[in-house]
Amino acid sequence: MQEHTADNKKGMVMIPDISGFTDFVIKSNMFVGKYITESLLKSVMDSNMLCLEISEIEGDAILFYKHHNLPTFEETLMQIEQMYNEFQKECQRLASQLAIEIPLSLKIIVHYGEFIKYKIGKFEKLYGAPVVEAHKMLKNHIAEYPPYALFSDAFLKANFNYPEKSTLGYDKCDDCKYLPAIGYIHYL
């Protein structure tokens, strides 16, 4: 067994995930659904202004990550808004082009911690607790409705000394909520 030597690295994990995807796949024509899914995921990928790396595309989600030059909270928020806006524009374009309703939305998870890459054949994968935790965050019952962005407390602590005090401006908005164990939920 060959061991890959890699230093443990701290970094950010971001997962944009399409909400409503399971019902959409079941109820839509396979070829039309595939076309819509490809177009929507491509719109998210093309709006990657932070130069995040892509680990994999997981059906209706993209696993982005960044090890170096961790974006600030504000930069990350701008990235999320860019992804969401491009997703919405593409959704509207497709709905008009295909003359159908597309009942899909976007939720985005942002987490931080120590993870590494490993390789099996030609495939590279991420390994570490933050990767598993980010996927668990997707399956939450905390956020009330999509679209939203959920920031983990670990990500906020990497950006702020006192995240609950440093982002007070966001507390005042109607579409934001801070949960000590998780972090902020920003409704888009």
Phi and psi restraints in degrees (value plus and minus 20) as a CYANA .aco file:
   2 GLN   PHI    -110.0   -70.0
   2 GLN   PSI     110.3   150.3
   3 GLU   PHI    -118.3   -78.3
   3 GLU   PSI     112.2   152.2
   4 HIS   PHI    -107.9   -67.9
   4 HIS   PSI     107.9   147.9
   5 THR   PHI    -114.2   -74.2
   5 THR   PSI     101.0   141.0
   6 ALA   PHI    -167.4  -127.4
   6 ALA   PSI     116.8   156.8
   7 ASP   PHI     -92.1   -52.1
   7 ASP   PSI     124.4   164.4
   8 ASN   PHI     -84.3   -44.3
   8 ASN   PSI     116.4   156.4
   9 LYS   PHI    -149.4  -109.4
   9 LYS   PSI     119.3   159.3
  10 LYS   PHI    -110.8   -70.8
  10 LYS   PSI     123.8   163.8
  11 GLY   PHI    -187.8  -147.8
  11 GLY   PSI    -198.7  -158.7
  12 MET   PHI    -122.8   -82.8
  12 MET   PSI     121.8   161.8
  13 VAL   PHI    -139.0   -99.0
  13 VAL   PSI     111.1   151.1
  14 MET   PHI    -150.1  -110.1
  14 MET   PSI     109.9   149.9
  15 ILE   PHI    -146.0  -106.0
  15 ILE   PSI      82.2   122.2
  16 PRO   PHI     -98.7   -58.7
  16 PRO   PSI     110.8   150.8
  17 ASP   PHI    -153.4  -113.4
  17 ASP   PSI     114.8   154.8
  18 ILE   PHI    -101.2   -61.2
  18 ILE   PSI     100.7   140.7
  19 SER   PHI    -104.6   -64.6
  19 SER   PSI     119.9   159.9
  20 GLY   PHI      68.1   108.1
  20 GLY   PSI     -11.9    28.1
  21 PHE   PHI     -87.0   -47.0
  21 PHE   PSI     -63.6   -23.6
  22 THR   PHI     -79.2   -39.2
  22 THR   PSI     -70.1   -30.1
  23 ASP   PHI     -82.0   -42.0
  23 ASP   PSI     -59.5   -19.5
  24 PHE   PHI     -80.0   -40.0
  24 PHE   PSI     -65.9   -25.9
  25 VAL   PHI     -82.5   -42.5
  25 VAL   PSI     -63.3   -23.3
  26 ILE   PHI     -86.1   -46.1
  26 ILE   PSI     -57.9   -17.9
  27 LYS   PHI    -113.1   -73.1
  27 LYS   PSI     -33.6     6.4
  28 SER   PHI    -123.7   -83.7
  28 SER   PSI     140.0   180.0
  29 ASN   PHI     -81.0   -41.0
  29 ASN   PSI     115.8   155.8
  30 MET   PHI     -78.0   -38.0
  30 MET   PSI     -63.2   -23.2
  31 PHE   PHI     -94.2   -54.2
  31 PHE   PSI     -57.7   -17.7
  32 VAL   PHI     -87.8   -47.8
  32 VAL   PSI     -64.3   -24.3
  33 GLY   PHI     -80.7   -40.7
  33 GLY   PSI     -61.4   -21.4
  34 LYS   PHI     -82.5   -42.5
  34 LYS   PSI     -64.8   -24.8
  35 TYR   PHI     -81.1   -41.1
  35 TYR   PSI     -65.3   -25.3
  36 ILE   PHI     -84.5   -44.5
  36 ILE   PSI     -66.2   -26.2
  37 THR   PHI     -80.9   -40.9
  37 THR   PSI     -67.3   -27.3
  38 GLU   PHI     -77.8   -37.8
  38 GLU   PSI     -66.1   -26.1
  39 SER   PHI     -84.7   -44.7
  39 SER   PSI     -62.0   -22.0
  40 LEU   PHI     -88.6   -48.6
  40 LEU   PSI     -63.9   -23.9
  41 LEU   PHI     -85.2   -45.2
  41 LEU   PSI     -57.3   -17.3
  42 LYS   PHI     -84.2   -44.2
  42 LYS   PSI     -58.2   -18.2
  43 SER   PHI     -82.9   -42.9
  43 SER   PSI     -56.6   -16.6
  44 VAL   PHI     -89.4   -49.4
  44 VAL   PSI     -64.9   -24.9
  45 MET   PHI     -82.0   -42.0
  45 MET   PSI     -62.1   -22.1
  46 ASP   PHI     -90.3   -50.3
  46 ASP   PSI     -36.6     3.4
  47 SER   PHI    -115.4   -75.4
  47 SER   PSI      -3.0    37.0
  48 ASN   PHI     -98.1   -58.1
  48 ASN   PSI      61.5   101.5
  49 MET   PHI    -102.4   -62.4
  49 MET   PSI     -31.4     8.6
  50 LEU   PHI    -111.5   -71.5
  50 LEU   PSI     -16.1    23.9
  51 CYS   PHI      36.8    76.8
  51 CYS   PSI      23.1    63.1
  52 LEU   PHI     -90.8   -50.8
  52 LEU   PSI     125.7   165.7
  53 GLU   PHI    -106.7   -66.7
  53 GLU   PSI     130.7   170.7
  54 ILE   PHI    -122.9   -82.9
  54 ILE   PSI     102.6   142.6
  55 SER   PHI    -102.5   -62.5
  55 SER   PSI     -67.7   -27.7
  56 GLU   PHI    -186.8  -146.8
  56 GLU   PSI     141.8   181.8
  57 ILE   PHI    -127.1   -87.1
  57 ILE   PSI     105.5   145.5
  58 GLU   PHI    -135.9   -95.9
  58 GLU   PSI      50.9    90.9
  59 GLY   PHI      51.8    91.8
  59 GLY   PSI    -107.7   -67.7
  60 ASP   PHI    -132.2   -92.2
  60 ASP   PSI      -4.0    36.0
  61 ALA   PHI    -160.3  -120.3
  61 ALA   PSI     135.2   175.2
  62 ILE   PHI    -141.1  -101.1
  62 ILE   PSI     108.8   148.8
  63 LEU   PHI    -115.6   -75.6
  63 LEU   PSI      81.4   121.4
  64 PHE   PHI    -115.1   -75.1
  64 PHE   PSI     134.2   174.2
  65 TYR   PHI    -172.4  -132.4
  65 TYR   PSI     143.4   183.4
  66 LYS   PHI    -172.1  -132.1
  66 LYS   PSI     103.8   143.8
  67 HIS   PHI    -112.4   -72.4
  67 HIS   PSI     -57.7   -17.7
  68 HIS   PHI    -129.6   -89.6
  68 HIS   PSI     135.9   175.9
  69 ASN   PHI      33.7    73.7
  69 ASN   PSI      39.9    79.9
  70 LEU   PHI     -73.8   -33.8
  70 LEU   PSI     105.0   145.0
  71 PRO   PHI     -85.3   -45.3
  71 PRO   PSI     130.9   170.9
  72 THR   PHI     -91.8   -51.8
  72 THR   PSI     149.6   189.6
  73 PHE   PHI     -77.9   -37.9
  73 PHE   PSI     -65.5   -25.5
  74 GLU   PHI     -85.0   -45.0
  74 GLU   PSI     -62.9   -22.9
  75 GLU   PHI     -83.1   -43.1
  75 GLU   PSI     -60.2   -20.2
  76 THR   PHI     -86.3   -46.3
  76 THR   PSI     -61.0   -21.0
  77 LEU   PHI     -82.5   -42.5
  77 LEU   PSI     -61.7   -21.7
  78 MET   PHI     -83.5   -43.5
  78 MET   PSI     -60.2   -20.2
  79 GLN   PHI     -82.4   -42.4
  79 GLN   PSI     -63.9   -23.9
  80 ILE   PHI     -82.9   -42.9
  80 ILE   PSI     -64.6   -24.6
  81 GLU   PHI     -82.2   -42.2
  81 GLU   PSI     -59.3   -19.3
  82 GLN   PHI     -82.4   -42.4
  82 GLN   PSI     -67.4   -27.4
  83 MET   PHI     -80.4   -40.4
  83 MET   PSI     -66.1   -26.1
  84 TYR   PHI     -83.0   -43.0
  84 TYR   PSI     -65.8   -25.8
  85 ASN   PHI     -82.6   -42.6
  85 ASN   PSI     -62.4   -22.4
  86 GLU   PHI     -87.2   -47.2
  86 GLU   PSI     -58.4   -18.4
  87 PHE   PHI     -80.1   -40.1
  87 PHE   PSI     -67.9   -27.9
  88 GLN   PHI     -83.0   -43.0
  88 GLN   PSI     -64.2   -24.2
  89 LYS   PHI     -79.5   -39.5
  89 LYS   PSI     -64.3   -24.3
  90 GLU   PHI     -87.3   -47.3
  90 GLU   PSI     -57.7   -17.7
  91 CYS   PHI     -81.2   -41.2
  91 CYS   PSI     -65.9   -25.9
  92 GLN   PHI     -85.7   -45.7
  92 GLN   PSI     -61.1   -21.1
  93 ARG   PHI     -81.7   -41.7
  93 ARG   PSI     -65.9   -25.9
  94 LEU   PHI     -86.4   -46.4
  94 LEU   PSI     -60.5   -20.5
  95 ALA   PHI     -81.5   -41.5
  95 ALA   PSI     -61.4   -21.4
  96 SER   PHI     -88.8   -48.8
  96 SER   PSI     -66.0   -26.0
  97 GLN   PHI     -81.3   -41.3
  97 GLN   PSI     -62.8   -22.8
  98 LEU   PHI    -115.7   -75.7
  98 LEU   PSI     -24.5    15.5
  99 ALA   PHI      33.5    73.5
  99 ALA   PSI      27.4    67.4
 100 ILE   PHI    -158.0  -118.0
 100 ILE   PSI     141.6   181.6
 101 GLU   PHI    -106.6   -66.6
 101 GLU   PSI     116.8   156.8
 102 ILE   PHI    -137.8   -97.8
 102 ILE   PSI      77.5   117.5
 103 PRO   PHI    -104.1   -64.1
 103 PRO   PSI      35.4    75.4
 104 LEU   PHI    -138.1   -98.1
 104 LEU   PSI     130.9   170.9
 105 SER   PHI    -158.5  -118.5
 105 SER   PSI    -198.9  -158.9
 106 LEU   PHI    -149.1  -109.1
 106 LEU   PSI     113.7   153.7
 107 LYS   PHI    -142.7  -102.7
 107 LYS   PSI     126.8   166.8
 108 ILE   PHI    -152.5  -112.5
 108 ILE   PSI     109.3   149.3
 109 ILE   PHI    -126.2   -86.2
 109 ILE   PSI     115.3   155.3
 110 VAL   PHI    -146.8  -106.8
 110 VAL   PSI     105.9   145.9
 111 HIS   PHI    -158.1  -118.1
 111 HIS   PSI     148.6   188.6
 112 TYR   PHI    -166.7  -126.7
 112 TYR   PSI     124.9   164.9
 113 GLY   PHI     144.8   184.8
 113 GLY   PSI    -184.8  -144.8
 114 GLU   PHI    -118.4   -78.4
 114 GLU   PSI     103.4   143.4
 115 PHE   PHI    -170.1  -130.1
 115 PHE   PSI     140.2   180.2
 116 ILE   PHI    -151.8  -111.8
 116 ILE   PSI     150.2   190.2
 117 LYS   PHI    -126.4   -86.4
 117 LYS   PSI     128.4   168.4
 118 TYR   PHI    -157.5  -117.5
 118 TYR   PSI     141.5   181.5
 119 LYS   PHI    -144.0  -104.0
 119 LYS   PSI     114.0   154.0
 120 ILE   PHI    -145.9  -105.9
 120 ILE   PSI      90.7   130.7
 121 GLY   PHI      40.1    80.1
 121 GLY   PSI    -145.3  -105.3
 122 LYS   PHI    -113.5   -73.5
 122 LYS   PSI     -18.8    21.2
 123 PHE   PHI    -118.3   -78.3
 123 PHE   PSI     114.2   154.2
 124 GLU   PHI    -127.3   -87.3
 124 GLU   PSI     116.1   156.1
 125 LYS   PHI    -148.4  -108.4
 125 LYS   PSI     139.4   179.4
 126 LEU   PHI    -117.7   -77.7
 126 LEU   PSI     124.8   164.8
 127 TYR   PHI    -155.3  -115.3
 127 TYR   PSI     110.4   150.4
 128 GLY   PHI     132.9   172.9
 128 GLY   PSI     139.5   179.5
 129 ALA   PHI     -76.0   -36.0
 129 ALA   PSI     -60.8   -20.8
 130 PRO   PHI     -80.1   -40.1
 130 PRO   PSI     -50.0   -10.0
 131 VAL   PHI     -87.7   -47.7
 131 VAL   PSI     -65.4   -25.4
 132 VAL   PHI     -86.3   -46.3
 132 VAL   PSI     -63.7   -23.7
 133 GLU   PHI     -83.5   -43.5
 133 GLU   PSI     -59.9   -19.9
 134 ALA   PHI     -82.0   -42.0
 134 ALA   PSI     -60.6   -20.6
 135 HIS   PHI     -85.6   -45.6
 135 HIS   PSI     -56.6   -16.6
 136 LYS   PHI     -84.6   -44.6
 136 LYS   PSI     -57.2   -17.2
 137 MET   PHI     -83.0   -43.0
 137 MET   PSI     -49.0    -9.0
 138 LEU   PHI     -83.8   -43.8
 138 LEU   PSI     -49.8    -9.8
 139 LYS   PHI    -116.6   -76.6
 139 LYS   PSI      19.8    59.8
 140 ASN   PHI    -108.8   -68.8
 140 ASN   PSI     142.2   182.2
 141 HIS   PHI    -138.8   -98.8
 141 HIS   PSI       0.8    40.8
 142 ILE   PHI    -107.5   -67.5
 142 ILE   PSI     -69.6   -29.6
 143 ALA   PHI     -90.0   -50.0
 143 ALA   PSI     116.8   156.8
 144 GLU   PHI    -101.9   -61.9
 144 GLU   PSI     -54.6   -14.6
 145 TYR   PHI    -180.7  -140.7
 145 TYR   PSI     125.5   165.5
 146 PRO   PHI    -102.2   -62.2
 146 PRO   PSI     139.2   179.2
 147 PRO   PHI    -102.2   -62.2
 147 PRO   PSI     128.5   168.5
 148 TYR   PHI    -176.1  -136.1
 148 TYR   PSI     143.3   183.3
 149 ALA   PHI    -141.7  -101.7
 149 ALA   PSI     112.2   152.2
 150 LEU   PHI    -136.1   -96.1
 150 LEU   PSI      98.8   138.8
 151 PHE   PHI    -121.5   -81.5
 151 PHE   PSI     107.6   147.6
 152 SER   PHI     -93.0   -53.0
 152 SER   PSI     136.6   176.6
 153 ASP   PHI     -81.3   -41.3
 153 ASP   PSI     -55.2   -15.2
 154 ALA   PHI     -81.6   -41.6
 154 ALA   PSI     -60.9   -20.9
 155 PHE   PHI     -85.9   -45.9
 155 PHE   PSI     -63.7   -23.7
 156 LEU   PHI     -84.3   -44.3
 156 LEU   PSI     -59.8   -19.8
 157 LYS   PHI     -87.0   -47.0
 157 LYS   PSI     -48.8    -8.8
 158 ALA   PHI     -91.6   -51.6
 158 ALA   PSI     -41.1    -1.1
 159 ASN   PHI    -120.3   -80.3
 159 ASN   PSI     -48.0    -8.0
 160 PHE   PHI    -155.2  -115.2
 160 PHE   PSI     128.2   168.2
 161 ASN   PHI     -89.9   -49.9
 161 ASN   PSI     -59.7   -19.7
 162 TYR   PHI    -151.0  -111.0
 162 TYR   PSI      64.4   104.4
 163 PRO   PHI     -76.1   -36.1
 163 PRO   PSI     -56.8   -16.8
 164 GLU   PHI     -90.0   -50.0
 164 GLU   PSI     -39.8     0.2
 165 LYS   PHI    -119.9   -79.9
 165 LYS   PSI     -52.2   -12.2
 166 SER   PHI     -93.1   -53.1
 166 SER   PSI     -38.0     2.0
 167 THR   PHI    -136.5   -96.5
 167 THR   PSI      11.8    51.8
 168 LEU   PHI     -76.2   -36.2
 168 LEU   PSI     -51.7   -11.7
 169 GLY   PHI     -78.0   -38.0
 169 GLY   PSI     -51.8   -11.8
 170 TYR   PHI     -99.5   -59.5
 170 TYR   PSI     -45.1    -5.1
 171 ASP   PHI     -82.7   -42.7
 171 ASP   PSI     -50.7   -10.7
 172 LYS   PHI     -95.7   -55.7
 172 LYS   PSI     -37.1     2.9
 173 CYS   PHI     -99.8   -59.8
 173 CYS   PSI     131.7   171.7
 174 ASP   PHI     -91.5   -51.5
 174 ASP   PSI     -40.7    -0.7
 175 ASP   PHI    -128.4   -88.4
 175 ASP   PSI       8.3    48.3
 176 CYS   PHI    -152.6  -112.6
 176 CYS   PSI     128.8   168.8
 177 LYS   PHI    -168.2  -128.2
 177 LYS   PSI     115.1   155.1
 178 TYR   PHI    -125.8   -85.8
 178 TYR   PSI     107.7   147.7
 179 LEU   PHI    -140.5  -100.5
 179 LEU   PSI      98.1   138.1
 180 PRO   PHI     -72.1   -32.1
 180 PRO   PSI     -59.7   -19.7
 181 ALA   PHI     -97.1   -57.1
 181 ALA   PSI     -43.1    -3.1
 182 ILE   PHI    -130.1   -90.1
 182 ILE   PSI     -72.5   -32.5
 183 GLY   PHI     108.1   148.1
 183 GLY   PSI    -169.2  -129.2
 184 TYR   PHI    -110.5   -70.5
 184 TYR   PSI     125.6   165.6
 185 ILE   PHI    -135.3   -95.3
 185 ILE   PSI     101.0   141.0
 186 HIS   PHI    -130.0   -90.0
 186 HIS   PSI     100.0   140.0
 187 TYR   PHI    -105.9   -65.9
 187 TYR   PSI     110.7   150.7
